[in-house]
Amino acid sequence: MQVPEFAPQPSQVLYVAVADHVAARIAAGDLKPGVRLPPERDLAVEYGTSYVTMRRATSVLRERGLIVTVHGRGTFVAEHPQEEPAEGA
């Protein structure tokens, strides 16, 4: 599955759009379980966002169970990433 280029909608909250795009990359297999993510500052540059926006996006991804952060080692794609079901599902 090919993930489209990052192009957030004007009506979409930016950190949620970033989190959704990274989640899509994980679901598509572009980011495999156990792979270490680049530092948040590097991801912010890659996505053209501020560090604070990227930090909020990674927080959302952690809440969804898609990534884990190991103090002193970095942030990794969860071994068994599971997206929370949408409300009402």
PDB file of N, CA, C and O in Angstrom:
ATOM      1  N   MET A   1       0.842  -1.173   0.000  1.00  0.00           N
ATOM      2  CA  MET A   1       0.000   0.000   0.000  1.00  0.00           C
ATOM      3  C   MET A   1       0.888   1.238   0.000  1.00  0.00           C
ATOM      4  O   MET A   1       1.789   1.362   0.830  1.00  0.00           O
ATOM      5  N   GLN A   2       0.640   2.127  -0.907  1.00  0.00           N
ATOM      6  CA  GLN A   2       1.402   3.366  -1.035  1.00  0.00           C
ATOM      7  C   GLN A   2       0.734   4.455  -0.198  1.00  0.00           C
ATOM      8  O   GLN A   2      -0.471   4.678  -0.308  1.00  0.00           O
ATOM      9  N   VAL A   3       1.516   5.127   0.632  1.00  0.00           N
ATOM     10  CA  VAL A   3       0.995   6.230   1.441  1.00  0.00           C
ATOM     11  C   VAL A   3       1.164   7.521   0.647  1.00  0.00           C
ATOM     12  O   VAL A   3       2.264   7.822   0.184  1.00  0.00           O
ATOM     13  N   PRO A   4       0.084   8.286   0.483  1.00  0.00           N
ATOM     14  CA  PRO A   4       0.203   9.539  -0.262  1.00  0.00           C
ATOM     15  C   PRO A   4       1.139  10.522   0.446  1.00  0.00           C
ATOM     16  O   PRO A   4       1.382  10.421   1.648  1.00  0.00           O
ATOM     17  N   GLU A   5       1.644  11.455  -0.320  1.00  0.00           N
ATOM     18  CA  GLU A   5       2.504  12.494   0.229  1.00  0.00           C
ATOM     19  C   GLU A   5       1.739  13.273   1.303  1.00  0.00           C
ATOM     20  O   GLU A   5       0.522  13.431   1.212  1.00  0.00           O
ATOM     21  N   PHE A   6       2.452  13.752   2.309  1.00  0.00           N
ATOM     22  CA  PHE A   6       1.830  14.505   3.396  1.00  0.00           C
ATOM     23  C   PHE A   6       1.287  15.822   2.861  1.00  0.00           C
ATOM     24  O   PHE A   6       2.040  16.667   2.377  1.00  0.00           O
ATOM     25  N   ALA A   7      -0.021  15.984   2.954  1.00  0.00           N
ATOM     26  CA  ALA A   7      -0.690  17.210   2.501  1.00  0.00           C
ATOM     27  C   ALA A   7      -1.913  17.432   3.386  1.00  0.00           C
ATOM     28  O   ALA A   7      -3.026  17.054   3.021  1.00  0.00           O
ATOM     29  N   PRO A   8      -1.704  18.052   4.560  1.00  0.00           N
ATOM     30  CA  PRO A   8      -2.834  18.242   5.480  1.00  0.00           C
ATOM     31  C   PRO A   8      -3.894  19.174   4.906  1.00  0.00           C
ATOM     32  O   PRO A   8      -3.594  20.105   4.159  1.00  0.00           O
ATOM     33  N   GLN A   9      -5.126  18.900   5.273  1.00  0.00           N
ATOM     34  CA  GLN A   9      -6.238  19.755   4.866  1.00  0.00           C
ATOM     35  C   GLN A   9      -6.251  20.999   5.744  1.00  0.00           C
ATOM     36  O   GLN A   9      -5.921  20.910   6.926  1.00  0.00           O
ATOM     37  N   PRO A  10      -6.622  22.156   5.202  1.00  0.00           N
ATOM     38  CA  PRO A  10      -6.641  23.392   5.996  1.00  0.00           C
ATOM     39  C   PRO A  10      -7.524  23.296   7.242  1.00  0.00           C
ATOM     40  O   PRO A  10      -7.238  23.934   8.255  1.00  0.00           O
ATOM     41  N   SER A  11      -8.586  22.511   7.170  1.00  0.00           N
ATOM     42  CA  SER A  11      -9.503  22.393   8.306  1.00  0.00           C
ATOM     43  C   SER A  11      -9.014  21.396   9.361  1.00  0.00           C
ATOM     44  O   SER A  11      -9.612  21.290  10.431  1.00  0.00           O
ATOM     45  N   GLN A  12      -7.945  20.674   9.071  1.00  0.00           N
ATOM     46  CA  GLN A  12      -7.449  19.626   9.958  1.00  0.00           C
ATOM     47  C   GLN A  12      -6.416  20.197  10.932  1.00  0.00           C
ATOM     48  O   GLN A  12      -5.583  21.023  10.559  1.00  0.00           O
ATOM     49  N   VAL A  13      -6.486  19.741  12.189  1.00  0.00           N
ATOM     50  CA  VAL A  13      -5.493  20.141  13.188  1.00  0.00           C
ATOM     51  C   VAL A  13      -4.163  19.527  12.757  1.00  0.00           C
ATOM     52  O   VAL A  13      -4.094  18.330  12.479  1.00  0.00           O
ATOM     53  N   LEU A  14      -3.107  20.339  12.701  1.00  0.00           N
ATOM     54  CA  LEU A  14      -1.844  19.902  12.107  1.00  0.00           C
ATOM     55  C   LEU A  14      -1.214  18.718  12.827  1.00  0.00           C
ATOM     56  O   LEU A  14      -0.765  17.780  12.168  1.00  0.00           O
ATOM     57  N   TYR A  15      -1.164  18.729  14.153  1.00  0.00           N
ATOM     58  CA  TYR A  15      -0.510  17.617  14.839  1.00  0.00           C
ATOM     59  C   TYR A  15      -1.274  16.313  14.652  1.00  0.00           C
ATOM     60  O   TYR A  15      -0.668  15.241  14.638  1.00  0.00           O
ATOM     61  N   VAL A  16      -2.594  16.388  14.507  1.00  0.00           N
ATOM     62  CA  VAL A  16      -3.394  15.190  14.235  1.00  0.00           C
ATOM     63  C   VAL A  16      -3.124  14.710  12.811  1.00  0.00           C
ATOM     64  O   VAL A  16      -3.035  13.506  12.573  1.00  0.00           O
ATOM     65  N   ALA A  17      -2.994  15.633  11.869  1.00  0.00           N
ATOM     66  CA  ALA A  17      -2.687  15.268  10.481  1.00  0.00           C
ATOM     67  C   ALA A  17      -1.334  14.566  10.396  1.00  0.00           C
ATOM     68  O   ALA A  17      -1.186  13.580   9.675  1.00  0.00           O
ATOM     69  N   VAL A  18      -0.352  15.077  11.134  1.00  0.00           N
ATOM     70  CA  VAL A  18       0.973  14.444  11.154  1.00  0.00           C
ATOM     71  C   VAL A  18       0.867  13.051  11.765  1.00  0.00           C
ATOM     72  O   VAL A  18       1.401  12.089  11.213  1.00  0.00           O
ATOM     73  N   ALA A  19       0.184  12.938  12.895  1.00  0.00           N
ATOM     74  CA  ALA A  19       0.020  11.637  13.550  1.00  0.00           C
ATOM     75  C   ALA A  19      -0.683  10.648  12.621  1.00  0.00           C
ATOM     76  O   ALA A  19      -0.282   9.488  12.531  1.00  0.00           O
ATOM     77  N   ASP A  20      -1.722  11.100  11.934  1.00  0.00           N
ATOM     78  CA  ASP A  20      -2.450  10.229  11.003  1.00  0.00           C
ATOM     79  C   ASP A  20      -1.549   9.772   9.860  1.00  0.00           C
ATOM     80  O   ASP A  20      -1.634   8.624   9.425  1.00  0.00           O
ATOM     81  N   HIS A  21      -0.687  10.663   9.373  1.00  0.00           N
ATOM     82  CA  HIS A  21       0.204  10.299   8.272  1.00  0.00           C
ATOM     83  C   HIS A  21       1.246   9.281   8.728  1.00  0.00           C
ATOM     84  O   HIS A  21       1.520   8.315   8.016  1.00  0.00           O
ATOM     85  N   VAL A  22       1.823   9.488   9.898  1.00  0.00           N
ATOM     86  CA  VAL A  22       2.792   8.511  10.423  1.00  0.00           C
ATOM     87  C   VAL A  22       2.088   7.179  10.673  1.00  0.00           C
ATOM     88  O   VAL A  22       2.650   6.122  10.387  1.00  0.00           O
ATOM     89  N   ALA A  23       0.864   7.217  11.204  1.00  0.00           N
ATOM     90  CA  ALA A  23       0.093   5.991  11.424  1.00  0.00           C
ATOM     91  C   ALA A  23      -0.148   5.259  10.105  1.00  0.00           C
ATOM     92  O   ALA A  23      -0.074   4.031  10.055  1.00  0.00           O
ATOM     93  N   ALA A  24      -0.435   6.003   9.045  1.00  0.00           N
ATOM     94  CA  ALA A  24      -0.638   5.391   7.725  1.00  0.00           C
ATOM     95  C   ALA A  24       0.651   4.742   7.229  1.00  0.00           C
ATOM     96  O   ALA A  24       0.615   3.674   6.619  1.00  0.00           O
ATOM     97  N   ARG A  25       1.788   5.384   7.489  1.00  0.00           N
ATOM     98  CA  ARG A  25       3.081   4.805   7.096  1.00  0.00           C
ATOM     99  C   ARG A  25       3.346   3.509   7.856  1.00  0.00           C
ATOM    100  O   ARG A  25       3.899   2.563   7.296  1.00  0.00           O
ATOM    101  N   ILE A  26       2.953   3.462   9.128  1.00  0.00           N
ATOM    102  CA  ILE A  26       3.116   2.238   9.915  1.00  0.00           C
ATOM    103  C   ILE A  26       2.202   1.153   9.359  1.00  0.00           C
ATOM    104  O   ILE A  26       2.636   0.019   9.158  1.00  0.00           O
ATOM    105  N   ALA A  27       0.939   1.494   9.108  1.00  0.00           N
ATOM    106  CA  ALA A  27      -0.031   0.525   8.582  1.00  0.00           C
ATOM    107  C   ALA A  27       0.393  -0.017   7.222  1.00  0.00           C
ATOM    108  O   ALA A  27       0.157  -1.185   6.915  1.00  0.00           O
ATOM    109  N   ALA A  28       1.021   0.833   6.407  1.00  0.00           N
ATOM    110  CA  ALA A  28       1.451   0.425   5.066  1.00  0.00           C
ATOM    111  C   ALA A  28       2.736  -0.390   5.087  1.00  0.00           C
ATOM    112  O   ALA A  28       3.116  -0.981   4.076  1.00  0.00           O
ATOM    113  N   GLY A  29       3.406  -0.425   6.237  1.00  0.00           N
ATOM    114  CA  GLY A  29       4.656  -1.175   6.321  1.00  0.00           C
ATOM    115  C   GLY A  29       5.882  -0.357   5.970  1.00  0.00           C
ATOM    116  O   GLY A  29       6.988  -0.894   5.930  1.00  0.00           O
ATOM    117  N   ASP A  30       5.708   0.942   5.713  1.00  0.00           N
ATOM    118  CA  ASP A  30       6.865   1.812   5.458  1.00  0.00           C
ATOM    119  C   ASP A  30       7.723   1.928   6.707  1.00  0.00           C
ATOM    120  O   ASP A  30       8.948   2.013   6.626  1.00  0.00           O
ATOM    121  N   LEU A  31       7.072   1.930   7.856  1.00  0.00           N
ATOM    122  CA  LEU A  31       7.758   1.947   9.150  1.00  0.00           C
ATOM    123  C   LEU A  31       7.418   0.629   9.837  1.00  0.00           C
ATOM    124  O   LEU A  31       6.288   0.429  10.281  1.00  0.00           O
ATOM    125  N   LYS A  32       8.381  -0.250   9.922  1.00  0.00           N
ATOM    126  CA  LYS A  32       8.155  -1.606  10.434  1.00  0.00           C
ATOM    127  C   LYS A  32       8.275  -1.649  11.958  1.00  0.00           C
ATOM    128  O   LYS A  32       8.967  -0.820  12.548  1.00  0.00           O
ATOM    129  N   PRO A  33       7.600  -2.616  12.602  1.00  0.00           N
ATOM    130  CA  PRO A  33       7.713  -2.774  14.049  1.00  0.00           C
ATOM    131  C   PRO A  33       9.176  -2.907  14.482  1.00  0.00           C
ATOM    132  O   PRO A  33       9.967  -3.613  13.856  1.00  0.00           O
ATOM    133  N   GLY A  34       9.507  -2.214  15.558  1.00  0.00           N
ATOM    134  CA  GLY A  34      10.858  -2.264  16.098  1.00  0.00           C
ATOM    135  C   GLY A  34      11.807  -1.243  15.511  1.00  0.00           C
ATOM    136  O   GLY A  34      12.904  -1.051  16.036  1.00  0.00           O
ATOM    137  N   VAL A  35      11.408  -0.578  14.428  1.00  0.00           N
ATOM    138  CA  VAL A  35      12.266   0.412  13.782  1.00  0.00           C
ATOM    139  C   VAL A  35      12.310   1.675  14.641  1.00  0.00           C
ATOM    140  O   VAL A  35      11.285   2.154  15.127  1.00  0.00           O
ATOM    141  N   ARG A  36      13.511   2.194  14.814  1.00  0.00           N
ATOM    142  CA  ARG A  36      13.680   3.431  15.573  1.00  0.00           C
ATOM    143  C   ARG A  36      13.316   4.621  14.689  1.00  0.00           C
ATOM    144  O   ARG A  36      13.786   4.739  13.558  1.00  0.00           O
ATOM    145  N   LEU A  37      12.476   5.491  15.223  1.00  0.00           N
ATOM    146  CA  LEU A  37      12.107   6.705  14.497  1.00  0.00           C
ATOM    147  C   LEU A  37      13.210   7.744  14.643  1.00  0.00           C
ATOM    148  O   LEU A  37      13.945   7.737  15.631  1.00  0.00           O
ATOM    149  N   PRO A  38      13.329   8.629  13.672  1.00  0.00           N
ATOM    150  CA  PRO A  38      14.278   9.735  13.819  1.00  0.00           C
ATOM    151  C   PRO A  38      13.869  10.603  15.016  1.00  0.00           C
ATOM    152  O   PRO A  38      12.718  10.555  15.450  1.00  0.00           O
ATOM    153  N   PRO A  39      14.797  11.387  15.544  1.00  0.00           N
ATOM    154  CA  PRO A  39      14.438  12.308  16.633  1.00  0.00           C
ATOM    155  C   PRO A  39      13.303  13.242  16.209  1.00  0.00           C
ATOM    156  O   PRO A  39      13.139  13.545  15.028  1.00  0.00           O
ATOM    157  N   GLU A  40      12.524  13.691  17.194  1.00  0.00           N
ATOM    158  CA  GLU A  40      11.379  14.557  16.900  1.00  0.00           C
ATOM    159  C   GLU A  40      11.785  15.805  16.123  1.00  0.00           C
ATOM    160  O   GLU A  40      11.041  16.265  15.257  1.00  0.00           O
ATOM    161  N   ARG A  41      12.944  16.349  16.422  1.00  0.00           N
ATOM    162  CA  ARG A  41      13.389  17.553  15.695  1.00  0.00           C
ATOM    163  C   ARG A  41      13.599  17.237  14.211  1.00  0.00           C
ATOM    164  O   ARG A  41      13.257  18.048  13.350  1.00  0.00           O
ATOM    165  N   ASP A  42      14.155  16.072  13.913  1.00  0.00           N
ATOM    166  CA  ASP A  42      14.355  15.677  12.515  1.00  0.00           C
ATOM    167  C   ASP A  42      13.020  15.416  11.822  1.00  0.00           C
ATOM    168  O   ASP A  42      12.833  15.788  10.663  1.00  0.00           O
ATOM    169  N   LEU A  43      12.092  14.775  12.534  1.00  0.00           N
ATOM    170  CA  LEU A  43      10.764  14.543  11.965  1.00  0.00           C
ATOM    171  C   LEU A  43      10.051  15.867  11.698  1.00  0.00           C
ATOM    172  O   LEU A  43       9.350  16.009  10.695  1.00  0.00           O
ATOM    173  N   ALA A  44      10.232  16.833  12.596  1.00  0.00           N
ATOM    174  CA  ALA A  44       9.614  18.148  12.400  1.00  0.00           C
ATOM    175  C   ALA A  44      10.116  18.784  11.108  1.00  0.00           C
ATOM    176  O   ALA A  44       9.334  19.375  10.362  1.00  0.00           O
ATOM    177  N   VAL A  45      11.408  18.667  10.842  1.00  0.00           N
ATOM    178  CA  VAL A  45      11.968  19.204   9.596  1.00  0.00           C
ATOM    179  C   VAL A  45      11.387  18.444   8.402  1.00  0.00           C
ATOM    180  O   VAL A  45      10.998  19.053   7.405  1.00  0.00           O
ATOM    181  N   GLU A  46      11.330  17.111   8.506  1.00  0.00           N
ATOM    182  CA  GLU A  46      10.798  16.279   7.417  1.00  0.00           C
ATOM    183  C   GLU A  46       9.357  16.661   7.075  1.00  0.00           C
ATOM    184  O   GLU A  46       8.982  16.704   5.903  1.00  0.00           O
ATOM    185  N   TYR A  47       8.552  16.938   8.103  1.00  0.00           N
ATOM    186  CA  TYR A  47       7.144  17.261   7.893  1.00  0.00           C
ATOM    187  C   TYR A  47       6.885  18.763   7.746  1.00  0.00           C
ATOM    188  O   TYR A  47       5.751  19.173   7.499  1.00  0.00           O
ATOM    189  N   GLY A  48       7.920  19.578   7.894  1.00  0.00           N
ATOM    190  CA  GLY A  48       7.752  21.019   7.753  1.00  0.00           C
ATOM    191  C   GLY A  48       6.925  21.635   8.864  1.00  0.00           C
ATOM    192  O   GLY A  48       6.182  22.591   8.639  1.00  0.00           O
ATOM    193  N   THR A  49       7.055  21.084  10.070  1.00  0.00           N
ATOM    194  CA  THR A  49       6.299  21.579  11.219  1.00  0.00           C
ATOM    195  C   THR A  49       7.260  22.057  12.301  1.00  0.00           C
ATOM    196  O   THR A  49       8.477  21.932  12.167  1.00  0.00           O
ATOM    197  N   SER A  50       6.704  22.598  13.358  1.00  0.00           N
ATOM    198  CA  SER A  50       7.528  22.982  14.500  1.00  0.00           C
ATOM    199  C   SER A  50       7.796  21.745  15.363  1.00  0.00           C
ATOM    200  O   SER A  50       7.113  20.726  15.255  1.00  0.00           O
ATOM    201  N   TYR A  51       8.797  21.867  16.210  1.00  0.00           N
ATOM    202  CA  TYR A  51       9.124  20.793  17.150  1.00  0.00           C
ATOM    203  C   TYR A  51       7.929  20.508  18.068  1.00  0.00           C
ATOM    204  O   TYR A  51       7.633  19.349  18.359  1.00  0.00           O
ATOM    205  N   VAL A  52       7.250  21.558  18.520  1.00  0.00           N
ATOM    206  CA  VAL A  52       6.108  21.392  19.426  1.00  0.00           C
ATOM    207  C   VAL A  52       4.989  20.609  18.735  1.00  0.00           C
ATOM    208  O   VAL A  52       4.377  19.735  19.349  1.00  0.00           O
ATOM    209  N   THR A  53       4.722  20.914  17.473  1.00  0.00           N
ATOM    210  CA  THR A  53       3.700  20.183  16.716  1.00  0.00           C
ATOM    211  C   THR A  53       4.074  18.715  16.602  1.00  0.00           C
ATOM    212  O   THR A  53       3.223  17.845  16.791  1.00  0.00           O
ATOM    213  N   MET A  54       5.339  18.425  16.294  1.00  0.00           N
ATOM    214  CA  MET A  54       5.772  17.033  16.171  1.00  0.00           C
ATOM    215  C   MET A  54       5.696  16.323  17.516  1.00  0.00           C
ATOM    216  O   MET A  54       5.340  15.147  17.582  1.00  0.00           O
ATOM    217  N   ARG A  55       6.026  17.029  18.574  1.00  0.00           N
ATOM    218  CA  ARG A  55       5.960  16.427  19.910  1.00  0.00           C
ATOM    219  C   ARG A  55       4.516  16.033  20.240  1.00  0.00           C
ATOM    220  O   ARG A  55       4.274  14.965  20.803  1.00  0.00           O
ATOM    221  N   ARG A  56       3.566  16.891  19.890  1.00  0.00           N
ATOM    222  CA  ARG A  56       2.151  16.564  20.123  1.00  0.00           C
ATOM    223  C   ARG A  56       1.718  15.384  19.250  1.00  0.00           C
ATOM    224  O   ARG A  56       0.946  14.534  19.695  1.00  0.00           O
ATOM    225  N   ALA A  57       2.207  15.330  18.021  1.00  0.00           N
ATOM    226  CA  ALA A  57       1.870  14.217  17.122  1.00  0.00           C
ATOM    227  C   ALA A  57       2.400  12.898  17.676  1.00  0.00           C
ATOM    228  O   ALA A  57       1.694  11.890  17.651  1.00  0.00           O
ATOM    229  N   THR A  58       3.639  12.894  18.179  1.00  0.00           N
ATOM    230  CA  THR A  58       4.184  11.647  18.729  1.00  0.00           C
ATOM    231  C   THR A  58       3.447  11.253  20.001  1.00  0.00           C
ATOM    232  O   THR A  58       3.322  10.066  20.300  1.00  0.00           O
ATOM    233  N   SER A  59       2.961  12.226  20.746  1.00  0.00           N
ATOM    234  CA  SER A  59       2.157  11.925  21.929  1.00  0.00           C
ATOM    235  C   SER A  59       0.867  11.205  21.529  1.00  0.00           C
ATOM    236  O   SER A  59       0.459  10.244  22.181  1.00  0.00           O
ATOM    237  N   VAL A  60       0.236  11.670  20.463  1.00  0.00           N
ATOM    238  CA  VAL A  60      -0.977  11.021  19.948  1.00  0.00           C
ATOM    239  C   VAL A  60      -0.659   9.591  19.512  1.00  0.00           C
ATOM    240  O   VAL A  60      -1.424   8.671  19.802  1.00  0.00           O
ATOM    241  N   LEU A  61       0.456   9.402  18.822  1.00  0.00           N
ATOM    242  CA  LEU A  61       0.844   8.065  18.360  1.00  0.00           C
ATOM    243  C   LEU A  61       1.112   7.127  19.535  1.00  0.00           C
ATOM    244  O   LEU A  61       0.780   5.944  19.473  1.00  0.00           O
ATOM    245  N   ARG A  62       1.712   7.651  20.607  1.00  0.00           N
ATOM    246  CA  ARG A  62       1.934   6.838  21.814  1.00  0.00           C
ATOM    247  C   ARG A  62       0.601   6.440  22.433  1.00  0.00           C
ATOM    248  O   ARG A  62       0.414   5.289  22.828  1.00  0.00           O
ATOM    249  N   GLU A  63      -0.331   7.398  22.519  1.00  0.00           N
ATOM    250  CA  GLU A  63      -1.659   7.115  23.073  1.00  0.00           C
ATOM    251  C   GLU A  63      -2.389   6.053  22.257  1.00  0.00           C
ATOM    252  O   GLU A  63      -3.142   5.250  22.808  1.00  0.00           O
ATOM    253  N   ARG A  64      -2.170   6.049  20.962  1.00  0.00           N
ATOM    254  CA  ARG A  64      -2.803   5.054  20.078  1.00  0.00           C
ATOM    255  C   ARG A  64      -2.110   3.696  20.143  1.00  0.00           C
ATOM    256  O   ARG A  64      -2.601   2.715  19.584  1.00  0.00           O
ATOM    257  N   GLY A  65      -0.973   3.641  20.823  1.00  0.00           N
ATOM    258  CA  GLY A  65      -0.241   2.380  20.933  1.00  0.00           C
ATOM    259  C   GLY A  65       0.590   2.041  19.715  1.00  0.00           C
ATOM    260  O   GLY A  65       0.988   0.890  19.536  1.00  0.00           O
ATOM    261  N   LEU A  66       0.859   3.034  18.866  1.00  0.00           N
ATOM    262  CA  LEU A  66       1.603   2.778  17.636  1.00  0.00           C
ATOM    263  C   LEU A  66       3.107   2.920  17.803  1.00  0.00           C
ATOM    264  O   LEU A  66       3.877   2.313  17.060  1.00  0.00           O
ATOM    265  N   ILE A  67       3.529   3.722  18.779  1.00  0.00           N
ATOM    266  CA  ILE A  67       4.960   3.890  19.040  1.00  0.00           C
ATOM    267  C   ILE A  67       5.211   3.784  20.539  1.00  0.00           C
ATOM    268  O   ILE A  67       4.311   3.983  21.354  1.00  0.00           O
ATOM    269  N   VAL A  68       6.454   3.466  20.880  1.00  0.00           N
ATOM    270  CA  VAL A  68       6.879   3.427  22.281  1.00  0.00           C
ATOM    271  C   VAL A  68       8.185   4.197  22.397  1.00  0.00           C
ATOM    272  O   VAL A  68       9.017   4.175  21.489  1.00  0.00           O
ATOM    273  N   THR A  69       8.352   4.873  23.521  1.00  0.00           N
ATOM    274  CA  THR A  69       9.582   5.612  23.771  1.00  0.00           C
ATOM    275  C   THR A  69      10.313   4.952  24.926  1.00  0.00           C
ATOM    276  O   THR A  69       9.738   4.718  25.989  1.00  0.00           O
ATOM    277  N   VAL A  70      11.581   4.655  24.707  1.00  0.00           N
ATOM    278  CA  VAL A  70      12.428   4.051  25.730  1.00  0.00           C
ATOM    279  C   VAL A  70      13.435   5.114  26.141  1.00  0.00           C
ATOM    280  O   VAL A  70      14.264   5.540  25.338  1.00  0.00           O
ATOM    281  N   HIS A  71      13.358   5.539  27.395  1.00  0.00           N
ATOM    282  CA  HIS A  71      14.230   6.607  27.888  1.00  0.00           C
ATOM    283  C   HIS A  71      15.693   6.266  27.620  1.00  0.00           C
ATOM    284  O   HIS A  71      16.168   5.188  27.976  1.00  0.00           O
ATOM    285  N   GLY A  72      16.387   7.187  26.997  1.00  0.00           N
ATOM    286  CA  GLY A  72      17.803   7.008  26.706  1.00  0.00           C
ATOM    287  C   GLY A  72      18.098   6.219  25.443  1.00  0.00           C
ATOM    288  O   GLY A  72      19.257   6.118  25.040  1.00  0.00           O
ATOM    289  N   ARG A  73      17.072   5.656  24.808  1.00  0.00           N
ATOM    290  CA  ARG A  73      17.284   4.861  23.592  1.00  0.00           C
ATOM    291  C   ARG A  73      16.590   5.436  22.373  1.00  0.00           C
ATOM    292  O   ARG A  73      17.119   5.363  21.264  1.00  0.00           O
ATOM    293  N   GLY A  74      15.410   6.007  22.567  1.00  0.00           N
ATOM    294  CA  GLY A  74      14.705   6.585  21.437  1.00  0.00           C
ATOM    295  C   GLY A  74      13.255   6.158  21.362  1.00  0.00           C
ATOM    296  O   GLY A  74      12.710   5.569  22.295  1.00  0.00           O
ATOM    297  N   THR A  75      12.647   6.465  20.240  1.00  0.00           N
ATOM    298  CA  THR A  75      11.245   6.145  19.989  1.00  0.00           C
ATOM    299  C   THR A  75      11.187   5.122  18.864  1.00  0.00           C
ATOM    300  O   THR A  75      11.851   5.263  17.837  1.00  0.00           O
ATOM    301  N   PHE A  76      10.377   4.089  19.080  1.00  0.00           N
ATOM    302  CA  PHE A  76      10.314   2.955  18.163  1.00  0.00           C
ATOM    303  C   PHE A  76       8.875   2.667  17.767  1.00  0.00           C
ATOM    304  O   PHE A  76       7.944   2.954  18.520  1.00  0.00           O
ATOM    305  N   VAL A  77       8.702   2.097  16.577  1.00  0.00           N
ATOM    306  CA  VAL A  77       7.392   1.597  16.169  1.00  0.00           C
ATOM    307  C   VAL A  77       7.088   0.409  17.076  1.00  0.00           C
ATOM    308  O   VAL A  77       7.931  -0.470  17.254  1.00  0.00           O
ATOM    309  N   ALA A  78       5.892   0.382  17.645  1.00  0.00           N
ATOM    310  CA  ALA A  78       5.498  -0.692  18.557  1.00  0.00           C
ATOM    311  C   ALA A  78       5.580  -2.038  17.839  1.00  0.00           C
ATOM    312  O   ALA A  78       5.328  -2.136  16.638  1.00  0.00           O
ATOM    313  N   GLU A  79       5.940  -3.070  18.602  1.00  0.00           N
ATOM    314  CA  GLU A  79       6.070  -4.413  18.017  1.00  0.00           C
ATOM    315  C   GLU A  79       4.749  -4.917  17.449  1.00  0.00           C
ATOM    316  O   GLU A  79       4.730  -5.588  16.417  1.00  0.00           O
ATOM    317  N   HIS A  80       3.667  -4.601  18.106  1.00  0.00           N
ATOM    318  CA  HIS A  80       2.341  -5.004  17.626  1.00  0.00           C
ATOM    319  C   HIS A  80       1.449  -3.770  17.623  1.00  0.00           C
ATOM    320  O   HIS A  80       0.541  -3.650  18.445  1.00  0.00           O
ATOM    321  N   PRO A  81       1.717  -2.842  16.683  1.00  0.00           N
ATOM    322  CA  PRO A  81       0.936  -1.605  16.688  1.00  0.00           C
ATOM    323  C   PRO A  81      -0.540  -1.881  16.479  1.00  0.00           C
ATOM    324  O   PRO A  81      -0.930  -2.625  15.579  1.00  0.00           O
ATOM    325  N   GLN A  82      -1.356  -1.267  17.329  1.00  0.00           N
ATOM    326  CA  GLN A  82      -2.798  -1.436  17.206  1.00  0.00           C
ATOM    327  C   GLN A  82      -3.450  -0.078  17.297  1.00  0.00           C
ATOM    328  O   GLN A  82      -3.355   0.610  18.313  1.00  0.00           O
ATOM    329  N   GLU A  83      -4.099   0.289  16.243  1.00  0.00           N
ATOM    330  CA  GLU A  83      -4.836   1.554  16.204  1.00  0.00           C
ATOM    331  C   GLU A  83      -6.098   1.369  17.029  1.00  0.00           C
ATOM    332  O   GLU A  83      -6.780   0.351  16.909  1.00  0.00           O
ATOM    333  N   GLU A  84      -6.414   2.358  17.872  1.00  0.00           N
ATOM    334  CA  GLU A  84      -7.652   2.292  18.634  1.00  0.00           C
ATOM    335  C   GLU A  84      -8.825   2.402  17.670  1.00  0.00           C
ATOM    336  O   GLU A  84      -8.771   3.167  16.707  1.00  0.00           O
ATOM    337  N   PRO A  85      -9.895   1.634  17.928  1.00  0.00           N
ATOM    338  CA  PRO A  85     -11.051   1.745  17.038  1.00  0.00           C
ATOM    339  C   PRO A  85     -11.679   3.127  17.144  1.00  0.00           C
ATOM    340  O   PRO A  85     -11.655   3.758  18.201  1.00  0.00           O
ATOM    341  N   ALA A  86     -12.233   3.579  16.046  1.00  0.00           N
ATOM    342  CA  ALA A  86     -12.905   4.880  16.032  1.00  0.00           C
ATOM    343  C   ALA A  86     -14.133   4.817  16.928  1.00  0.00           C
ATOM    344  O   ALA A  86     -14.746   3.760  17.077  1.00  0.00           O
ATOM    345  N   GLU A  87     -14.488   5.941  17.518  1.00  0.00           N
ATOM    346  CA  GLU A  87     -15.666   5.968  18.379  1.00  0.00           C
ATOM    347  C   GLU A  87     -16.900   5.608  17.571  1.00  0.00           C
ATOM    348  O   GLU A  87     -17.062   6.015  16.420  1.00  0.00           O
ATOM    349  N   GLY A  88     -17.770   4.827  18.215  1.00  0.00           N
ATOM    350  CA  GLY A  88     -18.988   4.404  17.555  1.00  0.00           C
ATOM    351  C   GLY A  88     -18.815   3.137  16.743  1.00  0.00           C
ATOM    352  O   GLY A  88     -19.770   2.637  16.150  1.00  0.00           O
ATOM    353  N   ALA A  89     -17.580   2.610  16.714  1.00  0.00           N
ATOM    354  CA  ALA A  89     -17.329   1.393  15.930  1.00  0.00           C
ATOM    355  C   ALA A  89     -17.566   0.168  16.769  1.00  0.00           C
ATOM    356  O   ALA A  89     -17.407  -0.953  16.284  1.00  0.00           O
TER     357      ALA A  89
END
